[in-house]
């Protein structure tokens, strides 16, 4: 049976035949979608004939072989469909100036998408380019750079190319180079902040509709390293990026962020079940502390920062730790008091009560969480959640997050709530602990803009379910 990739190429071949003919008609299908379709009956004025050189036709075919499918052409740009974009969307569009089609086809063989950031890197990792944005978007990045970080007549001490952006000075006296190129002859590394060249934009930028990126230039951080071990180069590059962003924030008060490869988010679709009916408003029946309500609300606000979302729901659980400990201690004390052998005048009887109280005070956070989930969470609700096909592999040993214990509903030795406790608490520790301590060496910190962080969706939905179950349980007590 032909692979899916080969099937797509077969389906797309009529388009290539149109391209190879040198002419095609671009017909509008709907507001957001164009396709190459021959339509001899289109009225005059609706037809757009496009002449392409043999080199451009060959370039389109070469780019298609890399998985980007020809889509349309407009305003001097050629648009491709990316049906497997590094953005979390079902598909996006990538555009390239017609003049740069041949260069794009030649260069696409030499570059890979960066694994963590929205960017590209060559095979030996001597060149890496990542997209950057303002962490706080008060104004466009280009305008901010113009007044904060810029240089004139920059040259590279190591002879590498420098392509800074240019604009006129405010007094009109001449061009100013916007950006910078800095080098370390000791490390053999150069770092440049400058506009992304057309080919980089083609691979890095994905758009929801087929259109060209216009307006102010898109800036990227570029890192050049000397030839050597690709793994060493990759580590050196990340160290250079981290140090550069830190110093821009600390010295220049310019807070830039590297754009993650994936767009992490918890959507309403993620949170609602397949069988959930339409929403019908009702007067609220839940009475919960303001702290818990606020944490639930904040978790929804930071949906693009998944570790924060996770911690917000965890804190909602954490709010109830003292409450469940008190309830458990009171129940244990009453059990001792109602014991037939209890005598108020007997020191041993009184000591048993004191021991109960001391044990409740000595319980650690993880023990309190075990108690809370055991008392408040319905096992069938947890099993129903874990039986979802989307969650099954995520919570297994083969899941994308290291240092997080698996949850196996078929485990006869531990309840599902106990397994959930161990996993949620381990993830909490990976997010909040950044200590250089052997105690936490088994699993490194889970960084906010990392591949693991962007895989947290199922764990967030799990801790959200647990927090909801606790709130529901408290309504009945």
N, C-alpha and C positions, 0 to 999 in steps of 0.2 A: 504493500500500500504506500502511495506517495506521501511524503511528509507534508505537514501543514504549510511549511515554507515553500515547497515546490508547487503545491496546489495554488498558492497565492500568485506565484510567478505565472502559472498557466492562465489564471483568470485575468491577470493584468496584461497578457501578451497582445490583445487587440489594441490597447492603448499604445504600446510600443510600436505596433505596426503603423498607427496613425502618425506617431512621432517620426518614424523612419521615413515616412512619405514626405516629411518636411512641412506638412501643413495639417492643421486640425481645427475643429470648431469648438469653441468653449461655450456651452449652454448652461444657463442658470437653472439649477434644480429647485432650490429653495433659498431662503435668505442667507444661510450659512454654508451651503454646500454647492460646489461646482464639480463638474466631471467632464472628461473628454468623451463626447459622444457625437458621432456623425449624424447630422440632421439636415438633409438637403432641402427640407421644406420650411426652414426657418426664414422668417421675413427679413427683408433688407433692413439693415440697421441693428438687427439683433445678432448678426453673425460677426465674429471676431476672428480674422485670419491671422495666423502667426507664422512668420518665417523663422526657421531655426537652421543653424549651420550644422554640418555633419558632425563637427566636434561637440556641439551642444547636445545633439541627439545621442551621441555615444556616451556623453557625460551623464545624461539622465538615466540611461540604461545601467551604467556602472553604479550610480547611487541607488538605483532600485535594487540591485543585487545585494546591497547592504541592509535591505529591509525598509527603506523609505520609498513609498509608492507615489508615482506621479499623480498630481491632482489637478492643478490649474496654473494659469499664468495671468498676471495682471500687473500693471504699473511698472513694467520692467523687471518684475520678480517672478521666479518659478517657485511654485508651492508643492510641497510633498506632504503626504499623510504618514505620520508615525503612529502605528497601531500598537506599539509597545513602548510608550514614552516613559522616561524616568521621572514621572511626576505624580503618579497615583491616579491619573485620569485615564479614561478608556482609550482615547486617542487624541492626538494633537497635530498641529500643522507646523512645518518648518519651511522657511522661505530663504531663498538665495537670489541675489542679483544675477540677472542673466549673464552679465559680463564675467561673473565669477564661477559659473557652472563648471567649467573645465578644471579650474583650480580646486574646486570642492571635490570633484571626482578623483583627482590625483591625490589629495590630502586625506580623504576619508579612510584610506587603507592604512595610514600611519598612526591614527589616533584611536584611543578608547575613551569611553565615558569614565569619568572619575567615579570610584566606588561609593564615596560618601557625599561629595559635594557636586553641585551643578557645575560641571566643568569637563575639561578634556585633559588627557595626558598621553604622551607618546610611549612607545613600547619599552624603551629603556629608561623611562621616567627622568630623562634629563630636561624635559619641558612639561610644566603643568600650568594650566590656566583655569581659574575658578571665578565664578560670578560673585560679585559683592554688591550689597545694598546698604543703605543707611538703616541702622537698627531702629532709629526714631525718624520717621519720614515727615519732617517738618517742611522740607523743600526737596526738589530734585537733587539727585546725587551730583550731577555735573555742576550745578550752581554752588553746592556746598564745597566741592573740591576747589572751585575757582577762588574761593575766599579763605580756604584753610591750607590745603596742601598743593603746592605747585612748584615748578622749577623752570628755569630758562637755560637754553643751550646745554641741556643735559647730554653727556656722552658717557659711554660705558668704558670703564678702565680695563675691562677684559675683552673689549672688541665685539661685544654682542650688539645686535640691532636694537635701536630705541625708537619707539613709535608713539610718542605722547600726543595727546589731543591738543589742539590749538584754538585760541580765540583771540579776539582783539582786546587790548588793554582798555580799561574803562575810559582813559583819556584819548583813545583812538590813535595812540602813538605807534602801535605795532603789535604783532602777535605775541601772545603769552602761551607758554606750554603748560597745559593743565595735567597734573599727575607727577610721577617721579620714577626714577630708575636709580636704584642704589645697589652697591656691590660690596662683597667681602672677598678680597683676594686670598685671605687665609682659608676661608671655607670653600672658595670657588663657586659661590652662589650669587646670583643676581635676583633682585625682586623689583618688579615694575607694576605700577598702577596706571593703566592707560585704557583707551577705548578698545573694545574687542574687535578684532579684524572680522571681515565678512564671513569667512569660513567658520570661525569660532562661534559667532552668533548663530550660524546655521545649525551647528550641532548642540549648542547650549540652550538657546531660547526655544521654548515650545509655546505655541499660541492656541487659544481655543477656537479661532476661526482662521481661514486662509488669508493672511494679510502680512504685509512687510512691517518690520520694526522701524518706525520712523520717529523723528523728533530728536531729543537730546541723545548723545552717544551713550551706549551701554558700556560700563566700565568693568574690567576684570583685573584680578591680581595674577600676575604671571611670575613663575619661579623657574629660573634656569639653574641647573646643576651640572657639574662636570661629569664626564663619562665614568661609569663604574657599576657596581652592583645595583640593579634596579630596586631591590628591597631597601638598601641603604639610602639610595636617592629618594625613595618615597618617604622614608622617615625624616630625612633632612629637609625635604620640601614641606612636610607638615609642621615641623619645628619652626621653619622660617615663616610660614603663614601665621602660626599662632603668635610668634614673637612680634611680627609686624602689626597685626591687629591690636595686640596689647599696647604697643608703644604709640600707635595712632590714637588710641583711646586715652592713655595716661598722659602723653606729652602734648598732643594736639587737641584733645577733647573732641576727637572725631571718632565716633563709634560706628564702625562698619561690621557687617555680618556676612559670613560666607553663606550662600544660599544652599540649603541641603538638596541632595539629589532627589529625594522623595518629598512630597508635600504631606507632612503628617497632619491628620485631622480626625476628630471623632464627629461624625455627621449624625443627623437625625435618623437617617436610614440605618446606620450602625446600631443605634440605640433602640429602635423599634423592631419588634418581631414581625415575621412574615404574616402571622395571623392576627396582628393587631387591627382592630376595627377603627373607624373614624373617631377622632377626638371629640368628646362631648364635654363641655365645661360644666363644672358642678361647684357648689360651695365647698371649700376645702374641709376634708374630714381629718386630715393629718395635723396633729399639734406637735411641733418639734421645736427644740431650742433654736434661738436665732443664730447661734454659732454654726449649727449644722446646716441650716438653710443657706447661710452665707457661703459656706464651703461648697455646697452643691452648685450654687450660682456661679461662683468663681471658677469651678472646674469647667463649666460650659464656656466661660469667657476666654480661657487659655487653651482652647481646643487645638491650636497649632503648636503648642509646646507640651508634648505628651507626658514628659516626666512631671511637670507641674500639675497637669490634669490628674495623673495617678496619685500624687501626694495630697491633692485636695480631697479626693474621695477617701484616701487613707486617714487623713486627719478627721474626717467625719466619723469614721470607725473609732479612731483614737479617743474622741470626745466621750465615748461610752465606756472606756476601760474602767475608770474609777466607779462608775455606776454599777457595772456588773460585778466588780470586786466587792463592793459594799453589800449588794444583794446576796452574793454567795456567802460572804462572811456572816451576815445576819441569819441566813438560813442554817448555816453550820452551827452557830451558837445556839439557836433555838433547838436544834436537834440534840445538842448536849444537855440543854436544860430539861427537855422532855424525856430524856433517857431515864428509865426506871431506877438506874443506879445513882443518879445525880443527887448529891446532898450538898446544900449550900455551906454546911459546916465542915465538909470534907475538903482538905487542901488539894487532893488529887483531882477531885471533880472541878474545882475552880481552875486548876492548872490546865486541864484539858481545854477549857474555854479560852484561856490565855494563849495556848498553843495555836488554836484555830485563828485567833486574831493576828498573831505574829506571822503565821503562814500567809495570810491574805495580804499583809503589808509587804512581805518579802517577794511576792510574785512579780516576775519581770514582765516587760511589755509583751513579749511573745506569749507567755503563759496567760496573760490577761486576754490577749486576742483569741487564743484557743478556747478559753472559757466563753468569751462573748459569742463566737461563731457557733460553738457547740449548743449554746442555750437559745440562740436567736435565729439561726439560719436553717431553713428547711432543706433537707438533703435532696428531696425530689426536685426542687428548684435548681439546685446546683447541678444535678445529673442531667436535667433537661438542657441547661446551658452548655454543658460540656459535650453533649451528644451532637451538637451542631457540627456539621462537617467542616465548617470554616475554622472551628476551634480545636478539633481533635489533634491535628499534628502540632499546632502551636504549643499546646501544653504537654507534649510528649518529650522524650529525651532528644528527639531530632528537631526540636523547636529552634527558633532563631535567636533566643536569648540565653546566654550562658549564665551559670551560677544561679539558676532559678529551678528549684526542684519540680519534677514533673507532677502532673495530677492525672491519676489513672482511676477512673470510676470502678474498674474491675479489681482493684487492689483490695484483697480480703483482710489485710493486716491493719489498714488505717482507714478511717472514715474520710469521705470526700472533703468535709469541712476542715479536718486536721491537715490534709494535704494542701488545701487552699491556703490555710494559715501559714504553713511553712513557705509556700511560694511567695505570697504577698509580702511577708515579713522580709524574706531574702531580697526581693526587689526593692523594698523600701530602704534597706541597708545599702544596696548598691547605688541608689540615687542620692542619699543624704550623706554618706560617709566618703570623705576624700582624704582620709588619714594615711600617711606613710607608715603603716603599722602592719606587721606580719599577720595580725588577727584578721585583716581584711584582704590578704594577698590571694586568697582562693578565687575571688572574683573582683576585678577592678571596678572602679566607679563607672556607673552608667551615665555617660556624658549626654547633655541635652540635645546636641546636634550630631548624633551618631546613628549608624545604621540600626543598632539595637533599639535606640530610643524611638526610631521611626517605626519599629515593629511592635510597639506596646499596645496597640489597639485592643486585642483580645483581653490582655491583663487589665486594662482600664475598665472595659465592660464588666469584667469579673468583679473587681473591687467596687465598682458602682452597684452591681447587683447585691453584693454583701452588705454595703451601707444601706441600701434600700430595705433589705430584709431586717436589719437591726432596727431601723426606724419603724417599720411595720410592727415588729415584735413589741417595741416599747409602747405602742398605742394600746396594747391589750393588758399591760401590767400597771 
